[in-house]
């Protein structure tokens, strides 16, 4: 049983829903920036290099946003199964403080630190 109250669960669900909408908006906004640079454009060499660098940064940003979107979606789905707020590895409750900072967090602090040490 989660140690979160019904009000806390409701607030986390609201925050995750808002985050999902914000991420979708950001992904939509950055779609143009991550497209390949048209090599036929009549621009200078340095401008083209800058455009290619900006494209690479936009693609990386979109990848990070997509990962976060997947985490938010998984957290929202966990509400349906009653597993929101539980670590996906050890199945123990994730602390309120951690969820307060990162509501889409899939792991408790101990498991997250363990994974990071293994890398």
Jmol script that loads the backbone (N, CA, C; Angstrom):
load data "model"
ATOM      1  N   UNK A   1       0.838  -1.182   0.000  1.00  0.00           N
ATOM      2  CA  UNK A   1       0.000   0.000   0.000  1.00  0.00           C
ATOM      3  C   UNK A   1       0.885   1.248   0.000  1.00  0.00           C
ATOM      4  N   UNK A   2       0.565   2.173  -0.857  1.00  0.00           N
ATOM      5  CA  UNK A   2       1.328   3.410  -0.959  1.00  0.00           C
ATOM      6  C   UNK A   2       1.143   4.253   0.291  1.00  0.00           C
ATOM      7  N   UNK A   3       2.195   4.969   0.671  1.00  0.00           N
ATOM      8  CA  UNK A   3       2.106   5.845   1.833  1.00  0.00           C
ATOM      9  C   UNK A   3       1.578   7.225   1.432  1.00  0.00           C
ATOM     10  N   UNK A   4       1.171   7.378   0.179  1.00  0.00           N
ATOM     11  CA  UNK A   4       0.662   8.655  -0.298  1.00  0.00           C
ATOM     12  C   UNK A   4      -0.839   8.766  -0.005  1.00  0.00           C
ATOM     13  N   UNK A   5      -1.256   9.964   0.342  1.00  0.00           N
ATOM     14  CA  UNK A   5      -2.682  10.196   0.595  1.00  0.00           C
ATOM     15  C   UNK A   5      -3.416  10.348  -0.738  1.00  0.00           C
ATOM     16  N   UNK A   6      -4.726  10.273  -0.685  1.00  0.00           N
ATOM     17  CA  UNK A   6      -5.538  10.448  -1.896  1.00  0.00           C
ATOM     18  C   UNK A   6      -5.301  11.825  -2.507  1.00  0.00           C
ATOM     19  N   UNK A   7      -5.167  12.843  -1.658  1.00  0.00           N
ATOM     20  CA  UNK A   7      -4.908  14.203  -2.155  1.00  0.00           C
ATOM     21  C   UNK A   7      -3.545  14.288  -2.843  1.00  0.00           C
ATOM     22  N   UNK A   8      -2.535  13.661  -2.257  1.00  0.00           N
ATOM     23  CA  UNK A   8      -1.211  13.662  -2.871  1.00  0.00           C
ATOM     24  C   UNK A   8      -1.238  12.944  -4.215  1.00  0.00           C
ATOM     25  N   UNK A   9      -1.913  11.816  -4.267  1.00  0.00           N
ATOM     26  CA  UNK A   9      -2.029  11.076  -5.536  1.00  0.00           C
ATOM     27  C   UNK A   9      -2.726  11.928  -6.591  1.00  0.00           C
ATOM     28  N   UNK A  10      -3.791  12.596  -6.186  1.00  0.00           N
ATOM     29  CA  UNK A  10      -4.530  13.462  -7.110  1.00  0.00           C
ATOM     30  C   UNK A  10      -3.626  14.579  -7.653  1.00  0.00           C
ATOM     31  N   UNK A  11      -2.835  15.165  -6.768  1.00  0.00           N
ATOM     32  CA  UNK A  11      -1.927  16.252  -7.176  1.00  0.00           C
ATOM     33  C   UNK A  11      -0.838  15.736  -8.117  1.00  0.00           C
ATOM     34  N   UNK A  12      -0.277  14.556  -7.829  1.00  0.00           N
ATOM     35  CA  UNK A  12       0.739  13.993  -8.717  1.00  0.00           C
ATOM     36  C   UNK A  12       0.139  13.674 -10.085  1.00  0.00           C
ATOM     37  N   UNK A  13      -1.072  13.160 -10.105  1.00  0.00           N
ATOM     38  CA  UNK A  13      -1.732  12.868 -11.380  1.00  0.00           C
ATOM     39  C   UNK A  13      -1.916  14.157 -12.177  1.00  0.00           C
ATOM     40  N   UNK A  14      -2.347  15.220 -11.505  1.00  0.00           N
ATOM     41  CA  UNK A  14      -2.522  16.512 -12.173  1.00  0.00           C
ATOM     42  C   UNK A  14      -1.192  17.015 -12.728  1.00  0.00           C
ATOM     43  N   UNK A  15      -0.145  16.951 -11.908  1.00  0.00           N
ATOM     44  CA  UNK A  15       1.173  17.440 -12.346  1.00  0.00           C
ATOM     45  C   UNK A  15       1.695  16.634 -13.532  1.00  0.00           C
ATOM     46  N   UNK A  16       1.505  15.326 -13.516  1.00  0.00           N
ATOM     47  CA  UNK A  16       1.959  14.484 -14.626  1.00  0.00           C
ATOM     48  C   UNK A  16       1.167  14.775 -15.897  1.00  0.00           C
ATOM     49  N   UNK A  17      -0.122  15.032 -15.754  1.00  0.00           N
ATOM     50  CA  UNK A  17      -0.953  15.366 -16.911  1.00  0.00           C
ATOM     51  C   UNK A  17      -0.502  16.685 -17.534  1.00  0.00           C
ATOM     52  N   UNK A  18      -0.199  17.661 -16.686  1.00  0.00           N
ATOM     53  CA  UNK A  18       0.305  18.956 -17.167  1.00  0.00           C
ATOM     54  C   UNK A  18       1.666  18.762 -17.840  1.00  0.00           C
ATOM     55  N   UNK A  19       2.542  17.977 -17.225  1.00  0.00           N
ATOM     56  CA  UNK A  19       3.874  17.729 -17.800  1.00  0.00           C
ATOM     57  C   UNK A  19       3.750  17.066 -19.167  1.00  0.00           C
ATOM     58  N   UNK A  20       2.827  16.131 -19.307  1.00  0.00           N
ATOM     59  CA  UNK A  20       2.638  15.449 -20.594  1.00  0.00           C
ATOM     60  C   UNK A  20       2.249  16.454 -21.682  1.00  0.00           C
ATOM     61  N   UNK A  21       1.335  17.358 -21.365  1.00  0.00           N
ATOM     62  CA  UNK A  21       0.918  18.378 -22.324  1.00  0.00           C
ATOM     63  C   UNK A  21       2.071  19.322 -22.673  1.00  0.00           C
ATOM     64  N   UNK A  22       2.859  19.704 -21.669  1.00  0.00           N
ATOM     65  CA  UNK A  22       3.994  20.594 -21.913  1.00  0.00           C
ATOM     66  C   UNK A  22       5.050  19.917 -22.786  1.00  0.00           C
ATOM     67  N   UNK A  23       5.319  18.652 -22.523  1.00  0.00           N
ATOM     68  CA  UNK A  23       6.310  17.919 -23.315  1.00  0.00           C
ATOM     69  C   UNK A  23       5.840  17.795 -24.752  1.00  0.00           C
ATOM     70  N   UNK A  24       4.560  17.497 -24.940  1.00  0.00           N
ATOM     71  CA  UNK A  24       4.022  17.386 -26.302  1.00  0.00           C
ATOM     72  C   UNK A  24       4.172  18.711 -27.041  1.00  0.00           C
ATOM     73  N   UNK A  25       3.878  19.813 -26.357  1.00  0.00           N
ATOM     74  CA  UNK A  25       4.014  21.132 -26.980  1.00  0.00           C
ATOM     75  C   UNK A  25       5.465  21.407 -27.361  1.00  0.00           C
ATOM     76  N   UNK A  26       6.400  21.061 -26.488  1.00  0.00           N
ATOM     77  CA  UNK A  26       7.822  21.266 -26.786  1.00  0.00           C
ATOM     78  C   UNK A  26       8.274  20.394 -27.955  1.00  0.00           C
ATOM     79  N   UNK A  27       7.810  19.161 -27.989  1.00  0.00           N
ATOM     80  CA  UNK A  27       8.165  18.281 -29.111  1.00  0.00           C
ATOM     81  C   UNK A  27       7.620  18.837 -30.420  1.00  0.00           C
ATOM     82  N   UNK A  28       6.401  19.361 -30.389  1.00  0.00           N
ATOM     83  CA  UNK A  28       5.813  19.959 -31.593  1.00  0.00           C
ATOM     84  C   UNK A  28       6.605  21.190 -32.035  1.00  0.00           C
ATOM     85  N   UNK A  29       7.025  22.009 -31.065  1.00  0.00           N
ATOM     86  CA  UNK A  29       7.761  23.234 -31.377  1.00  0.00           C
ATOM     87  C   UNK A  29       9.142  22.946 -31.961  1.00  0.00           C
ATOM     88  N   UNK A  30       9.772  21.886 -31.504  1.00  0.00           N
ATOM     89  CA  UNK A  30      11.146  21.612 -31.931  1.00  0.00           C
ATOM     90  C   UNK A  30      11.229  20.687 -33.145  1.00  0.00           C
ATOM     91  N   UNK A  31      10.094  20.275 -33.671  1.00  0.00           N
ATOM     92  CA  UNK A  31      10.102  19.371 -34.830  1.00  0.00           C
ATOM     93  C   UNK A  31      10.850  20.005 -36.011  1.00  0.00           C
ATOM     94  N   UNK A  32      10.610  21.272 -36.271  1.00  0.00           N
ATOM     95  CA  UNK A  32      11.248  21.962 -37.386  1.00  0.00           C
ATOM     96  C   UNK A  32      12.758  22.077 -37.179  1.00  0.00           C
ATOM     97  N   UNK A  33      13.178  22.366 -35.952  1.00  0.00           N
ATOM     98  CA  UNK A  33      14.601  22.576 -35.663  1.00  0.00           C
ATOM     99  C   UNK A  33      15.438  21.319 -35.829  1.00  0.00           C
ATOM    100  N   UNK A  34      14.822  20.156 -35.694  1.00  0.00           N
ATOM    101  CA  UNK A  34      15.597  18.919 -35.744  1.00  0.00           C
ATOM    102  C   UNK A  34      15.635  18.294 -37.132  1.00  0.00           C
ATOM    103  N   UNK A  35      14.998  18.923 -38.088  1.00  0.00           N
ATOM    104  CA  UNK A  35      15.040  18.406 -39.463  1.00  0.00           C
ATOM    105  C   UNK A  35      16.439  18.570 -40.046  1.00  0.00           C
ATOM    106  N   UNK A  36      16.800  17.700 -40.988  1.00  0.00           N
ATOM    107  CA  UNK A  36      18.124  17.823 -41.616  1.00  0.00           C
ATOM    108  C   UNK A  36      18.303  19.192 -42.283  1.00  0.00           C
ATOM    109  N   UNK A  37      19.522  19.682 -42.216  1.00  0.00           N
ATOM    110  CA  UNK A  37      19.848  20.967 -42.833  1.00  0.00           C
ATOM    111  C   UNK A  37      19.906  20.768 -44.346  1.00  0.00           C
ATOM    112  N   UNK A  38      19.208  21.625 -45.069  1.00  0.00           N
ATOM    113  CA  UNK A  38      19.196  21.560 -46.530  1.00  0.00           C
ATOM    114  C   UNK A  38      20.544  22.068 -47.050  1.00  0.00           C
ATOM    115  N   UNK A  39      21.311  21.175 -47.642  1.00  0.00           N
ATOM    116  CA  UNK A  39      22.646  21.546 -48.130  1.00  0.00           C
ATOM    117  C   UNK A  39      22.596  22.416 -49.380  1.00  0.00           C
ATOM    118  N   UNK A  40      21.437  22.546 -49.977  1.00  0.00           N
ATOM    119  CA  UNK A  40      21.285  23.373 -51.174  1.00  0.00           C
ATOM    120  C   UNK A  40      20.960  24.830 -50.849  1.00  0.00           C
ATOM    121  N   UNK A  41      20.740  25.139 -49.586  1.00  0.00           N
ATOM    122  CA  UNK A  41      20.444  26.519 -49.216  1.00  0.00           C
ATOM    123  C   UNK A  41      21.648  27.407 -49.521  1.00  0.00           C
ATOM    124  N   UNK A  42      21.392  28.589 -50.082  1.00  0.00           N
ATOM    125  CA  UNK A  42      22.491  29.502 -50.403  1.00  0.00           C
ATOM    126  C   UNK A  42      22.950  30.289 -49.164  1.00  0.00           C
ATOM    127  N   UNK A  43      23.626  29.586 -48.255  1.00  0.00           N
ATOM    128  CA  UNK A  43      24.146  30.244 -47.052  1.00  0.00           C
ATOM    129  C   UNK A  43      25.633  29.961 -46.963  1.00  0.00           C
ATOM    130  N   UNK A  44      26.312  30.740 -46.168  1.00  0.00           N
ATOM    131  CA  UNK A  44      27.752  30.581 -46.025  1.00  0.00           C
ATOM    132  C   UNK A  44      28.136  29.324 -45.261  1.00  0.00           C
ATOM    133  N   UNK A  45      29.411  28.982 -45.368  1.00  0.00           N
ATOM    134  CA  UNK A  45      29.928  27.767 -44.743  1.00  0.00           C
ATOM    135  C   UNK A  45      29.755  27.800 -43.228  1.00  0.00           C
ATOM    136  N   UNK A  46      30.094  28.919 -42.585  1.00  0.00           N
ATOM    137  CA  UNK A  46      29.973  29.016 -41.140  1.00  0.00           C
ATOM    138  C   UNK A  46      28.509  28.977 -40.692  1.00  0.00           C
ATOM    139  N   UNK A  47      27.653  29.604 -41.449  1.00  0.00           N
ATOM    140  CA  UNK A  47      26.221  29.568 -41.137  1.00  0.00           C
ATOM    141  C   UNK A  47      25.698  28.137 -41.254  1.00  0.00           C
ATOM    142  N   UNK A  48      26.165  27.411 -42.252  1.00  0.00           N
ATOM    143  CA  UNK A  48      25.751  26.019 -42.437  1.00  0.00           C
ATOM    144  C   UNK A  48      26.250  25.153 -41.273  1.00  0.00           C
ATOM    145  N   UNK A  49      27.492  25.386 -40.832  1.00  0.00           N
ATOM    146  CA  UNK A  49      28.049  24.646 -39.693  1.00  0.00           C
ATOM    147  C   UNK A  49      27.215  24.940 -38.443  1.00  0.00           C
ATOM    148  N   UNK A  50      26.885  26.212 -38.232  1.00  0.00           N
ATOM    149  CA  UNK A  50      26.045  26.573 -37.088  1.00  0.00           C
ATOM    150  C   UNK A  50      24.685  25.888 -37.179  1.00  0.00           C
ATOM    151  N   UNK A  51      24.113  25.856 -38.358  1.00  0.00           N
ATOM    152  CA  UNK A  51      22.802  25.225 -38.549  1.00  0.00           C
ATOM    153  C   UNK A  51      22.868  23.728 -38.252  1.00  0.00           C
ATOM    154  N   UNK A  52      23.939  23.085 -38.661  1.00  0.00           N
ATOM    155  CA  UNK A  52      24.103  21.646 -38.408  1.00  0.00           C
ATOM    156  C   UNK A  52      24.282  21.392 -36.913  1.00  0.00           C
ATOM    157  N   UNK A  53      25.051  22.263 -36.239  1.00  0.00           N
ATOM    158  CA  UNK A  53      25.215  22.118 -34.789  1.00  0.00           C
ATOM    159  C   UNK A  53      23.886  22.323 -34.064  1.00  0.00           C
ATOM    160  N   UNK A  54      23.136  23.317 -34.486  1.00  0.00           N
ATOM    161  CA  UNK A  54      21.826  23.578 -33.875  1.00  0.00           C
ATOM    162  C   UNK A  54      20.879  22.396 -34.113  1.00  0.00           C
ATOM    163  N   UNK A  55      20.957  21.811 -35.297  1.00  0.00           N
ATOM    164  CA  UNK A  55      20.130  20.649 -35.607  1.00  0.00           C
ATOM    165  C   UNK A  55      20.479  19.493 -34.670  1.00  0.00           C
ATOM    166  N   UNK A  56      21.763  19.258 -34.460  1.00  0.00           N
ATOM    167  CA  UNK A  56      22.201  18.184 -33.561  1.00  0.00           C
ATOM    168  C   UNK A  56      21.731  18.408 -32.132  1.00  0.00           C
ATOM    169  N   UNK A  57      21.827  19.654 -31.673  1.00  0.00           N
ATOM    170  CA  UNK A  57      21.360  19.960 -30.319  1.00  0.00           C
ATOM    171  C   UNK A  57      19.849  19.780 -30.212  1.00  0.00           C
ATOM    172  N   UNK A  58      19.122  20.184 -31.245  1.00  0.00           N
ATOM    173  CA  UNK A  58      17.662  20.030 -31.241  1.00  0.00           C
ATOM    174  C   UNK A  58      17.282  18.551 -31.225  1.00  0.00           C
ATOM    175  N   UNK A  59      18.004  17.733 -31.981  1.00  0.00           N
ATOM    176  CA  UNK A  59      17.715  16.296 -31.996  1.00  0.00           C
ATOM    177  C   UNK A  59      17.977  15.673 -30.622  1.00  0.00           C
ATOM    178  N   UNK A  60      19.080  16.053 -29.984  1.00  0.00           N
ATOM    179  CA  UNK A  60      19.387  15.529 -28.662  1.00  0.00           C
ATOM    180  C   UNK A  60      18.326  15.971 -27.657  1.00  0.00           C
ATOM    181  N   UNK A  61      17.916  17.219 -27.735  1.00  0.00           N
ATOM    182  CA  UNK A  61      16.878  17.736 -26.854  1.00  0.00           C
ATOM    183  C   UNK A  61      15.576  16.961 -27.050  1.00  0.00           C
ATOM    184  N   UNK A  62      15.225  16.690 -28.293  1.00  0.00           N
ATOM    185  CA  UNK A  62      14.006  15.925 -28.573  1.00  0.00           C
ATOM    186  C   UNK A  62      14.107  14.505 -28.028  1.00  0.00           C
ATOM    187  N   UNK A  63      15.282  13.902 -28.105  1.00  0.00           N
ATOM    188  CA  UNK A  63      15.455  12.557 -27.554  1.00  0.00           C
ATOM    189  C   UNK A  63      15.229  12.562 -26.046  1.00  0.00           C
ATOM    190  N   UNK A  64      15.775  13.568 -25.368  1.00  0.00           N
ATOM    191  CA  UNK A  64      15.593  13.678 -23.917  1.00  0.00           C
ATOM    192  C   UNK A  64      14.121  13.923 -23.577  1.00  0.00           C
ATOM    193  N   UNK A  65      13.472  14.776 -24.350  1.00  0.00           N
ATOM    194  CA  UNK A  65      12.047  15.025 -24.130  1.00  0.00           C
ATOM    195  C   UNK A  65      11.224  13.766 -24.358  1.00  0.00           C
ATOM    196  N   UNK A  66      11.587  12.985 -25.356  1.00  0.00           N
ATOM    197  CA  UNK A  66      10.853  11.756 -25.644  1.00  0.00           C
ATOM    198  C   UNK A  66      11.023  10.739 -24.513  1.00  0.00           C
ATOM    199  N   UNK A  67      12.228  10.658 -23.950  1.00  0.00           N
ATOM    200  CA  UNK A  67      12.457   9.768 -22.811  1.00  0.00           C
ATOM    201  C   UNK A  67      11.589  10.212 -21.633  1.00  0.00           C
ATOM    202  N   UNK A  68      11.571  11.494 -21.379  1.00  0.00           N
ATOM    203  CA  UNK A  68      10.747  12.003 -20.265  1.00  0.00           C
ATOM    204  C   UNK A  68       9.268  11.757 -20.543  1.00  0.00           C
ATOM    205  N   UNK A  69       8.830  11.921 -21.797  1.00  0.00           N
ATOM    206  CA  UNK A  69       7.432  11.648 -22.157  1.00  0.00           C
ATOM    207  C   UNK A  69       7.075  10.198 -21.858  1.00  0.00           C
ATOM    208  N   UNK A  70       7.984   9.285 -22.200  1.00  0.00           N
ATOM    209  CA  UNK A  70       7.742   7.870 -21.926  1.00  0.00           C
ATOM    210  C   UNK A  70       7.638   7.606 -20.424  1.00  0.00           C
ATOM    211  N   UNK A  71       8.487   8.270 -19.641  1.00  0.00           N
ATOM    212  CA  UNK A  71       8.426   8.103 -18.190  1.00  0.00           C
ATOM    213  C   UNK A  71       7.116   8.655 -17.620  1.00  0.00           C
ATOM    214  N   UNK A  72       6.690   9.801 -18.131  1.00  0.00           N
ATOM    215  CA  UNK A  72       5.427  10.392 -17.685  1.00  0.00           C
ATOM    216  C   UNK A  72       4.265   9.471 -18.061  1.00  0.00           C
ATOM    217  N   UNK A  73       4.275   8.957 -19.291  1.00  0.00           N
ATOM    218  CA  UNK A  73       3.216   8.035 -19.720  1.00  0.00           C
ATOM    219  C   UNK A  73       3.176   6.787 -18.841  1.00  0.00           C
ATOM    220  N   UNK A  74       4.343   6.245 -18.523  1.00  0.00           N
ATOM    221  CA  UNK A  74       4.406   5.054 -17.664  1.00  0.00           C
ATOM    222  C   UNK A  74       3.889   5.369 -16.261  1.00  0.00           C
ATOM    223  N   UNK A  75       4.199   6.546 -15.754  1.00  0.00           N
ATOM    224  CA  UNK A  75       3.720   6.931 -14.428  1.00  0.00           C
ATOM    225  C   UNK A  75       2.210   7.119 -14.425  1.00  0.00           C
ATOM    226  N   UNK A  76       1.685   7.721 -15.484  1.00  0.00           N
ATOM    227  CA  UNK A  76       0.228   7.877 -15.581  1.00  0.00           C
ATOM    228  C   UNK A  76      -0.457   6.514 -15.688  1.00  0.00           C
ATOM    229  N   UNK A  77       0.139   5.592 -16.428  1.00  0.00           N
ATOM    230  CA  UNK A  77      -0.418   4.245 -16.543  1.00  0.00           C
ATOM    231  C   UNK A  77      -0.373   3.512 -15.205  1.00  0.00           C
ATOM    232  N   UNK A  78       0.617   3.830 -14.377  1.00  0.00           N
ATOM    233  CA  UNK A  78       0.741   3.183 -13.068  1.00  0.00           C
ATOM    234  C   UNK A  78      -0.421   3.547 -12.151  1.00  0.00           C
ATOM    235  N   UNK A  79      -1.062   4.669 -12.404  1.00  0.00           N
ATOM    236  CA  UNK A  79      -2.239   5.024 -11.613  1.00  0.00           C
ATOM    237  C   UNK A  79      -3.354   4.003 -11.843  1.00  0.00           C
ATOM    238  N   UNK A  80      -3.493   3.532 -13.075  1.00  0.00           N
ATOM    239  CA  UNK A  80      -4.553   2.571 -13.407  1.00  0.00           C
ATOM    240  C   UNK A  80      -4.360   1.228 -12.703  1.00  0.00           C
ATOM    241  N   UNK A  81      -3.124   0.859 -12.475  1.00  0.00           N
ATOM    242  CA  UNK A  81      -2.830  -0.439 -11.858  1.00  0.00           C
ATOM    243  C   UNK A  81      -2.572  -0.330 -10.360  1.00  0.00           C
ATOM    244  N   UNK A  82      -2.598   0.902  -9.833  1.00  0.00           N
ATOM    245  CA  UNK A  82      -2.349   1.097  -8.411  1.00  0.00           C
ATOM    246  C   UNK A  82      -0.883   1.004  -8.044  1.00  0.00           C
ATOM    247  N   UNK A  83       0.006   1.119  -9.041  1.00  0.00           N
ATOM    248  CA  UNK A  83       1.433   0.974  -8.775  1.00  0.00           C
ATOM    249  C   UNK A  83       2.186   2.299  -8.774  1.00  0.00           C
ATOM    250  N   UNK A  84       1.451   3.412  -8.910  1.00  0.00           N
ATOM    251  CA  UNK A  84       2.140   4.694  -8.878  1.00  0.00           C
ATOM    252  C   UNK A  84       2.738   4.897  -7.492  1.00  0.00           C
ATOM    253  N   UNK A  85       3.979   5.381  -7.473  1.00  0.00           N
ATOM    254  CA  UNK A  85       4.659   5.661  -6.213  1.00  0.00           C
ATOM    255  C   UNK A  85       5.472   4.497  -5.688  1.00  0.00           C
ATOM    256  N   UNK A  86       5.516   3.421  -6.466  1.00  0.00           N
ATOM    257  CA  UNK A  86       6.311   2.260  -6.079  1.00  0.00           C
ATOM    258  C   UNK A  86       7.475   2.075  -7.049  1.00  0.00           C
ATOM    259  N   UNK A  87       8.614   1.722  -6.515  1.00  0.00           N
ATOM    260  CA  UNK A  87       9.823   1.495  -7.310  1.00  0.00           C
ATOM    261  C   UNK A  87       9.590   0.321  -8.263  1.00  0.00           C
ATOM    262  N   UNK A  88       9.973   0.486  -9.493  1.00  0.00           N
ATOM    263  CA  UNK A  88       9.806  -0.585 -10.484  1.00  0.00           C
ATOM    264  C   UNK A  88      10.821  -1.706 -10.311  1.00  0.00           C
ATOM    265  N   UNK A  89      11.812  -1.483  -9.469  1.00  0.00           N
ATOM    266  CA  UNK A  89      12.830  -2.512  -9.258  1.00  0.00           C
ATOM    267  C   UNK A  89      12.581  -3.285  -7.962  1.00  0.00           C
ATOM    268  N   UNK A  90      12.538  -2.581  -6.838  1.00  0.00           N
ATOM    269  CA  UNK A  90      12.391  -3.259  -5.539  1.00  0.00           C
ATOM    270  C   UNK A  90      10.942  -3.292  -5.047  1.00  0.00           C
ATOM    271  N   UNK A  91      10.061  -2.565  -5.733  1.00  0.00           N
ATOM    272  CA  UNK A  91       8.620  -2.527  -5.437  1.00  0.00           C
ATOM    273  C   UNK A  91       8.288  -1.892  -4.085  1.00  0.00           C
ATOM    274  N   UNK A  92       9.248  -1.180  -3.501  1.00  0.00           N
ATOM    275  CA  UNK A  92       9.015  -0.452  -2.256  1.00  0.00           C
ATOM    276  C   UNK A  92       8.510   0.950  -2.607  1.00  0.00           C
ATOM    277  N   UNK A  93       7.816   1.600  -1.664  1.00  0.00           N
ATOM    278  CA  UNK A  93       7.328   2.964  -1.943  1.00  0.00           C
ATOM    279  C   UNK A  93       8.487   3.927  -2.217  1.00  0.00           C
ATOM    280  N   UNK A  94       8.272   4.790  -3.198  1.00  0.00           N
ATOM    281  CA  UNK A  94       9.217   5.872  -3.492  1.00  0.00           C
ATOM    282  C   UNK A  94       8.876   7.009  -2.531  1.00  0.00           C
ATOM    283  N   UNK A  95       9.893   7.625  -1.968  1.00  0.00           N
ATOM    284  CA  UNK A  95       9.644   8.671  -0.971  1.00  0.00           C
ATOM    285  C   UNK A  95       8.858   9.836  -1.572  1.00  0.00           C
ATOM    286  N   UNK A  96       8.054  10.443  -0.723  1.00  0.00           N
ATOM    287  CA  UNK A  96       7.274  11.603  -1.143  1.00  0.00           C
ATOM    288  C   UNK A  96       8.193  12.707  -1.644  1.00  0.00           C
ATOM    289  N   UNK A  97       9.312  12.912  -0.955  1.00  0.00           N
ATOM    290  CA  UNK A  97      10.249  13.973  -1.340  1.00  0.00           C
ATOM    291  C   UNK A  97      10.768  13.758  -2.760  1.00  0.00           C
ATOM    292  N   UNK A  98      11.069  12.505  -3.112  1.00  0.00           N
ATOM    293  CA  UNK A  98      11.562  12.219  -4.468  1.00  0.00           C
ATOM    294  C   UNK A  98      10.460  12.462  -5.499  1.00  0.00           C
ATOM    295  N   UNK A  99       9.256  11.996  -5.204  1.00  0.00           N
ATOM    296  CA  UNK A  99       8.142  12.203  -6.133  1.00  0.00           C
ATOM    297  C   UNK A  99       7.793  13.678  -6.258  1.00  0.00           C
ATOM    298  N   UNK A 100       7.966  14.416  -5.181  1.00  0.00           N
ATOM    299  CA  UNK A 100       7.690  15.848  -5.216  1.00  0.00           C
ATOM    300  C   UNK A 100       8.606  16.547  -6.231  1.00  0.00           C
ATOM    301  N   UNK A 101       9.855  16.115  -6.287  1.00  0.00           N
ATOM    302  CA  UNK A 101      10.824  16.703  -7.210  1.00  0.00           C
ATOM    303  C   UNK A 101      10.651  16.151  -8.623  1.00  0.00           C
ATOM    304  N   UNK A 102      10.424  14.845  -8.723  1.00  0.00           N
ATOM    305  CA  UNK A 102      10.360  14.172 -10.022  1.00  0.00           C
ATOM    306  C   UNK A 102       9.225  13.141 -10.000  1.00  0.00           C
ATOM    307  N   UNK A 103       7.979  13.586 -10.223  1.00  0.00           N
ATOM    308  CA  UNK A 103       6.849  12.669 -10.080  1.00  0.00           C
ATOM    309  C   UNK A 103       6.879  11.477 -11.039  1.00  0.00           C
ATOM    310  N   UNK A 104       7.608  11.581 -12.133  1.00  0.00           N
ATOM    311  CA  UNK A 104       7.681  10.463 -13.077  1.00  0.00           C
ATOM    312  C   UNK A 104       8.812   9.487 -12.756  1.00  0.00           C
ATOM    313  N   UNK A 105       9.441   9.679 -11.605  1.00  0.00           N
ATOM    314  CA  UNK A 105      10.562   8.829 -11.225  1.00  0.00           C
ATOM    315  C   UNK A 105      10.129   7.369 -11.119  1.00  0.00           C
ATOM    316  N   UNK A 106      10.803   6.471 -11.854  1.00  0.00           N
ATOM    317  CA  UNK A 106      10.417   5.058 -11.813  1.00  0.00           C
ATOM    318  C   UNK A 106      11.069   4.284 -10.674  1.00  0.00           C
ATOM    319  N   UNK A 107      12.099   4.860 -10.043  1.00  0.00           N
ATOM    320  CA  UNK A 107      12.869   4.126  -9.038  1.00  0.00           C
ATOM    321  C   UNK A 107      13.018   4.927  -7.751  1.00  0.00           C
ATOM    322  N   UNK A 108      13.145   4.211  -6.648  1.00  0.00           N
ATOM    323  CA  UNK A 108      13.449   4.855  -5.375  1.00  0.00           C
ATOM    324  C   UNK A 108      14.906   5.329  -5.420  1.00  0.00           C
ATOM    325  N   UNK A 109      15.293   6.129  -4.462  1.00  0.00           N
ATOM    326  CA  UNK A 109      16.645   6.691  -4.441  1.00  0.00           C
ATOM    327  C   UNK A 109      17.697   5.587  -4.355  1.00  0.00           C
ATOM    328  N   UNK A 110      17.467   4.586  -3.508  1.00  0.00           N
ATOM    329  CA  UNK A 110      18.456   3.515  -3.334  1.00  0.00           C
ATOM    330  C   UNK A 110      18.695   2.754  -4.637  1.00  0.00           C
ATOM    331  N   UNK A 111      17.624   2.384  -5.316  1.00  0.00           N
ATOM    332  CA  UNK A 111      17.772   1.643  -6.582  1.00  0.00           C
ATOM    333  C   UNK A 111      18.417   2.524  -7.653  1.00  0.00           C
ATOM    334  N   UNK A 112      18.015   3.786  -7.727  1.00  0.00           N
ATOM    335  CA  UNK A 112      18.602   4.696  -8.707  1.00  0.00           C
ATOM    336  C   UNK A 112      20.106   4.835  -8.472  1.00  0.00           C
ATOM    337  N   UNK A 113      20.512   5.009  -7.219  1.00  0.00           N
ATOM    338  CA  UNK A 113      21.935   5.127  -6.905  1.00  0.00           C
ATOM    339  C   UNK A 113      22.674   3.841  -7.242  1.00  0.00           C
ATOM    340  N   UNK A 114      22.047   2.713  -6.996  1.00  0.00           N
ATOM    341  CA  UNK A 114      22.660   1.424  -7.317  1.00  0.00           C
ATOM    342  C   UNK A 114      22.896   1.283  -8.821  1.00  0.00           C
ATOM    343  N   UNK A 115      21.900   1.670  -9.622  1.00  0.00           N
ATOM    344  CA  UNK A 115      22.038   1.624 -11.079  1.00  0.00           C
ATOM    345  C   UNK A 115      23.153   2.542 -11.555  1.00  0.00           C
ATOM    346  N   UNK A 116      23.233   3.726 -10.969  1.00  0.00           N
ATOM    347  CA  UNK A 116      24.250   4.685 -11.389  1.00  0.00           C
ATOM    348  C   UNK A 116      25.653   4.225 -10.999  1.00  0.00           C
ATOM    349  N   UNK A 117      25.799   3.562  -9.858  1.00  0.00           N
ATOM    350  CA  UNK A 117      27.108   3.037  -9.461  1.00  0.00           C
ATOM    351  C   UNK A 117      27.550   1.931 -10.407  1.00  0.00           C
ATOM    352  N   UNK A 118      26.622   1.124 -10.884  1.00  0.00           N
ATOM    353  CA  UNK A 118      26.943   0.009 -11.778  1.00  0.00           C
ATOM    354  C   UNK A 118      27.454   0.498 -13.133  1.00  0.00           C
ATOM    355  N   UNK A 119      27.040   1.673 -13.529  1.00  0.00           N
ATOM    356  CA  UNK A 119      27.485   2.202 -14.815  1.00  0.00           C
ATOM    357  C   UNK A 119      28.914   2.513 -14.710  1.00  0.00           C
TER     358      UNK A 119
END
end "model"
wireframe off; spacefill off
backbone 0.3
color backbone group
